[in-house]
Amino acid sequence: MIKEILKLSLFGIVVGFILMIVLGLLKFLTGSPAYDFLFNFYNVPVLNEFKPVWLVGYLFHFLICILSVIGLYYILKNWHLEKKDWPYILVYTMGSGTLICLTALLDQTPPFYDQVSWLFWAFAHGISGAAVVFMVRKWL
């Protein structure tokens, strides 16, 4: 089980980089601020007090990626769905699409009504869901 958790943690780190690359590329090509939301933790109590801000943002991003991969894998494993495509893609796409609505509570970009950023955000997370299931099938 420890070996499995370590592999899933590595998958989470890989997924974190995939999200950064896909959303960074979309920001470069279109100017969409969806990339900036990956590192937005400014309204999280206590966490927003740590410095340097950029480093805490990256650590927060990767921690969330690792925890989401481990958590979703074990939830899906209960129903023997851990090697199916659709649960990962659905949960990451819809979950992230819902999560970005929390930007309505933030003074940081992107605004929750920015539909292009929302689509890019959900698209990038769908890709990350596909990457997770690929890694799970190949290396677990």
N, C-alpha and C positions, 0 to 999 in steps of 0.2 A: 504494500500500500504506500509506503514512503517513496519507493521508486516511481510509482504512478503519480503521486502528488508532485514530485520533482519534475517529471516530464510535463505534467499539466502546467506547472509554473513556467517552464520554459516556453510552452505553447502560448501562454499569456503574454510573455515578453515579446515573442515573435508577432503576435497579434497587435500588441501596442505599437510596434514599429510599422506594421502594415497600415494601421489607421493613420499614423503620422505621415507616411509616404503618400497614401492615396489622398488624404485631405490636404496635405501640403502641396501636392501637385495640382489639385483642383483650385486651391487658393492662388497658386502661381499663374495658372491658366485663366482663371475667371475673376479673381479678386474676392471670392466668397470668404467670409470670416468664419466659416464652420470649423476650420482648423483650430482657431483660437479657443473654442469651447473645450477642446480636449484637455487643456491645462487650467481651466477656470475652476478655482476652488475658493475664490475670494469671499464668498458668503458662507463658508463652512466654519462654524465657530471653532475656536482654538487653532485649527489647522491654518487659518489665514494669518495667524500671528508669527508663524515660523519664517525664517529667512535663510538663505536667499530665496526670494519668491519663485524665480525661474526653476530652481532645483526642486523645491517642494512641489511645484506644478507637475514636473516630470515624474517624480516619485509617486505622487498621487495618481497620475494617469496609469502608470505601470502597475501599481498596487490594485487598482480597480480592474484592470485587464486580467491580472493573475487570478484575483478572487472570482471574477465572473466566469472564467474558463473552468476553474475547479468546481465552483458551485453548480454551474449548469451541467457539467459532466456528471456529477454525482446525483443530481436530480433526475436527469435523463436515464441514468443507469438503473434507477429504481423501476423504471418502466421498460427496460431493455431497448431504449431508443438512443443510446449513446453513440451509435455508429450510423445513425440516419441523418441525412442532409437537412431535411426541412425543419426540425426543431431548432437547430442552431441558427440557421438563416432567419427563420421567423422570429425567434426570441431576440436575437441581436438587432435585427432591422426594426421590429416593432417596439422593442424596449428602448432602443436609442432614439427612435422617432418620438416616443413619449417623453423621454428624458430631456430632450432639447427644449420642450415646452417650459421647462423650469427656468429657462433664460428670461422668461417674463418677470421673474423675481430678481433678476440681476441687472446691474447697470453696465455689464460687460457685453460684448458682441458674441454671437449674432443675436439680433432681436428674434423673439419667438415667431413673429409674423413673416420673417424672411423665408419664403417658400423654397427658393433655390438652395439656400444653405441647409434647410431641413431635408430636402431631397438628397443633397450631397452627403449629409451626415448619415442618413438612413442607408444610402447606397454603400458608403464606405463600411458601415457596420455589417451590412449583408455580405460584403466581400470577406470581412473578418470572420463571420460565422462560417462561411464556406472554407476558409483557411483552417479554422479550428477542427471542423469535421474531417478535413483532409489529413491533418496531423494525427488526430485520434485514430483514424483508420490505418494509417501507415505505421505509426510508432507505438500504439498501445495494444 
